[in-house]
Amino acid sequence: MAAFNHSLLLALVLASSLSCMDVSSAARHLMQSSQPTIPTIPTLPTIPNMPKVSLPPLPAMPTLPKAALPPMPTTSLPTIPSLPTIPTTIPKVTLPPLPSSLPTIPTTMPSLPTFNIPTTMPSIPFFTPPPSATSP
């Protein structure tokens, strides 16, 4: 992979150096040639003045009658119940007494059940083949 990266870098350097010769000769050619004459930009026509439009005056703001609203009914809020009291003392917890003697752990393992594994393959009964058809 490193060899590929180096060869790619070498190819890029080679391509840029070969392209620089054409660029430098083109630049020298442009420097030695005379400058072209720039054409003059034509003047734009003037925009004619538009007539002023006057708008009619706005009508006076009419006075609106004041509407009398009926008073809002008042409702009383329900009372908030008082918080219950939290006890400050923690009740004592009594644990049951420990047993005087621990149960004994068995020292022998129970015997495992035995399995009879057959050593011979049972025979599979085969059906008799059908009679063959005789060809005339």
MOTAGI-V974544 format. One record per backbone hydrogen bond with DSSP energy under -0.5 kcal/mol. NH is the residue of the N-H (numbers start at 1). CO is the residue of the C=O. If there is no record, write none. Layout:
nh=NH co=CO
nh=NH co=CO
This chain:
nh=5 co=1
nh=6 co=2
nh=7 co=3
nh=8 co=4
nh=9 co=5
nh=10 co=6
nh=11 co=7
nh=12 co=8
nh=13 co=9
nh=14 co=10
nh=15 co=11
nh=16 co=12
nh=17 co=13
nh=18 co=14
nh=19 co=15
nh=20 co=16
nh=21 co=17
nh=22 co=18
nh=23 co=19
nh=24 co=20
nh=25 co=21
nh=26 co=22
nh=27 co=23
nh=28 co=24
nh=29 co=25
nh=30 co=26
nh=31 co=27
nh=32 co=28
nh=33 co=29
nh=39 co=37
nh=69 co=67
nh=117 co=115
nh=118 co=116
nh=125 co=123
